[in-house]
Amino acid sequence: MSRISQRFNDLREQGKTALIPFITAGDPTPGITVGLMHDMVSSGADLIELGVPFSDPMADGPVIQRASERALEHHVSLHDIFQMVKTFRERDQNTPVVLMGYLNPIEVMGYATFAGAASAAGVDGVLIVDIPPEEGEELLQSLRDKAIDQIYLLAPTSTPDRIGQICNVAGGFVYYVSVKGVTGSSQLDTAAVAEKLEQIREKTALPVGVGFGIKDAATAAAVSQLADAVVVGSVLVSRVEALQETPDEIGPALAEILSGMRRAMDAVH
Amino acid sequence: MAITAEKIIGTQPDDRGHFGVYGGLFVAETLMEPLKDLRLAYEKYMQDPEFLKELDEDLANYVGRPSPIYFARRWSRELGGARVYLKREDLNHTGAHKVNNTIGQALLAKRMGKTRIIAETGAGQHGVATATVAARMGLECVVYMGAVDIVRQEANVYRMKLLGAEVRSVESGSKTLKDALNEAMRDWVTNIDDTFYIIGTVAGPHPYPAMVRDFQTVIGREAREQIQQQTGRLPDALVACVGGGSNAIGLFYPFLDDAAVDIYGVEAAGDGLETGHHAAPLCAGQPGVLHGNRTYLMEDKDGQIIETHSISAGLDYPGVGPEHAWLKDTGRAQYVAITDEEALGAFHALTKIEGIIPALESSHALAYAAKLAPAMESDQIILVNLSGRGDKDMHTVAALEGIEI
């Protein structure tokens, strides 16, 4: 069983919802990322999403765009990120790590090379924003060959047919984008999310995560009653940005946000 | 993979938007259904006689089509060699070929019940052409434009505002056309329900490359008839500049099955291909995925898109339409590059010798024609797409010569 499935099984037995933080690898500097990953795990993260910086992050709002730009000032590449995950794995063999990003860096590296290096580094899943299943057969096969889960997004605009089609190829969990918009958007409508999750669950037994628009402990708690995982990104990354001049304060600041969310989520279960 | 089949027209793209290995549909899930809706509407209305009639009427009475072809007699004589004909897209309403496409997409938007139009723009020509049709149809219009381009194309920014469009400055990334496209996509994904995104070139996810091509092929259909009427035969060579490549594909497409017609797409070599400061993905880039399609890109070894350079904002784009990528690989078209300096030379030559001030983008095509012509016979014909007029470039050219206007 993959580390991702194991983690979701364990949480289900404990009656808990997964908390999944997202940060961009190498933001604001490459040296800080592994430490932040450990800090997030000790403050309640169950799985970590590590953003792979890209020059043209079309699906991201300004907060995560700027994170990409900060990381790219240091030329953070996939090779650097594999090294970060490898270092993280020296102390943590249980927390799943998912890389999230855009296709082109992977396309340039080559699918098989990417999958091999990711697997060797200890990466468990890959979420690529801009490759729908229609275009993704070859990549999916490369990832499956290395037992890496390919995580897919579902959106408010996904029809039941599409949900079925995507769930057929998805691995690890599926990630429901709760709003029409880019990362960091506001106005999450829990009733609409609940309705859509019901449609998704008719099509798949995979755990369902919800992200885009989780602002604080209260929205995290509300979503945790509906979903199997709560994904939080922009709110963390904006703290990284605010504290970039005092990097020692970033870890504690992220820990504070996550432990608040953890408590609020656990309290409603 | 050279083409052996006689017939190319109508074979590309496949039903999922692929031109060979290029093109396709590489977008976030939220856009998949809206793009499917757009594809179905486009497929439906391109078969609808009412729609096509309205499009033709608008092209005739509002844009001023057909645009003439013009024999540049004095310039040809000076070059010595082939006779050079110009397809005068610069005479269209709004001053470039861009309006052929915005008219078509705006009619589609209206039929799809959309009330808000967004667009990206580089040189500002597509932004102006979009703001123009939005004004005419009474639609709300937002144009995204890189902060760098806003400075170098001030006059077009003002034109868009006069036309009632809101111009939003894009401060992310390189602050040029590619970033404006990113930002327009972000707007679209957020406002899917009421918004129609008018992409200005033959790039983006399916169906845009095919749809924009189909709206622009009016250039080549007219030119193919006109050149035969005027000269009694087909041209020996076609030349057009290629940024995203919409004016080029518009001219080339109706000639693709005419095997004797050589086809040249001209990219921006900027300071020179060897300097790395250019915008020539077909000549000096490699395949990758950006803005919803697979195509040739300007990218670094990590797959990050790199900043481009060209004197002309309209060619300053790190990608290129996927159909051009396919035409390059199949060998049906050849892609070459012209430096800033060569383009400026052609800009001045055409202005002084023919009394036509070309856009800096089109000047790249003219400069390549000027290289081809002397090596050809005097009974041979080169047809150049004069895709736009140079009024918008007055400030750029004057500044290079140390003149303030």
Boltz contact constraints between the chains, C-beta under 6 A:
constraints:
  - contact:
      token1: [A, 55]
      token2: [B, 304]
      max_distance: 6.0
  - contact:
      token1: [A, 55]
      token2: [B, 305]
      max_distance: 6.0
  - contact:
      token1: [A, 56]
      token2: [B, 182]
      max_distance: 6.0
  - contact:
      token1: [A, 56]
      token2: [B, 305]
      max_distance: 6.0
  - contact:
      token1: [A, 58]
      token2: [B, 182]
      max_distance: 6.0
  - contact:
      token1: [A, 58]
      token2: [B, 185]
      max_distance: 6.0
  - contact:
      token1: [A, 59]
      token2: [B, 28]
      max_distance: 6.0
  - contact:
      token1: [A, 65]
      token2: [B, 172]
      max_distance: 6.0
  - contact:
      token1: [A, 77]
      token2: [B, 302]
      max_distance: 6.0
  - contact:
      token1: [A, 103]
      token2: [B, 289]
      max_distance: 6.0
  - contact:
      token1: [A, 104]
      token2: [B, 288]
      max_distance: 6.0
  - contact:
      token1: [A, 104]
      token2: [B, 289]
      max_distance: 6.0
  - contact:
      token1: [A, 104]
      token2: [B, 303]
      max_distance: 6.0
  - contact:
      token1: [A, 105]
      token2: [B, 302]
      max_distance: 6.0
  - contact:
      token1: [A, 105]
      token2: [B, 303]
      max_distance: 6.0
  - contact:
      token1: [A, 107]
      token2: [B, 288]
      max_distance: 6.0
  - contact:
      token1: [A, 107]
      token2: [B, 289]
      max_distance: 6.0
  - contact:
      token1: [A, 108]
      token2: [B, 288]
      max_distance: 6.0
  - contact:
      token1: [A, 108]
      token2: [B, 303]
      max_distance: 6.0
  - contact:
      token1: [A, 129]
      token2: [B, 28]
      max_distance: 6.0
  - contact:
      token1: [A, 130]
      token2: [B, 26]
      max_distance: 6.0
  - contact:
      token1: [A, 130]
      token2: [B, 27]
      max_distance: 6.0
  - contact:
      token1: [A, 131]
      token2: [B, 26]
      max_distance: 6.0
  - contact:
      token1: [A, 132]
      token2: [B, 32]
      max_distance: 6.0
  - contact:
      token1: [A, 135]
      token2: [B, 24]
      max_distance: 6.0
  - contact:
      token1: [A, 135]
      token2: [B, 26]
      max_distance: 6.0
  - contact:
      token1: [A, 153]
      token2: [B, 29]
      max_distance: 6.0
  - contact:
      token1: [A, 155]
      token2: [B, 29]
      max_distance: 6.0
  - contact:
      token1: [A, 155]
      token2: [B, 30]
      max_distance: 6.0
  - contact:
      token1: [A, 157]
      token2: [B, 30]
      max_distance: 6.0
  - contact:
      token1: [A, 157]
      token2: [B, 33]
      max_distance: 6.0
  - contact:
      token1: [A, 180]
      token2: [B, 30]
      max_distance: 6.0
  - contact:
      token1: [A, 180]
      token2: [B, 192]
      max_distance: 6.0
  - contact:
      token1: [A, 181]
      token2: [B, 190]
      max_distance: 6.0
  - contact:
      token1: [A, 182]
      token2: [B, 186]
      max_distance: 6.0
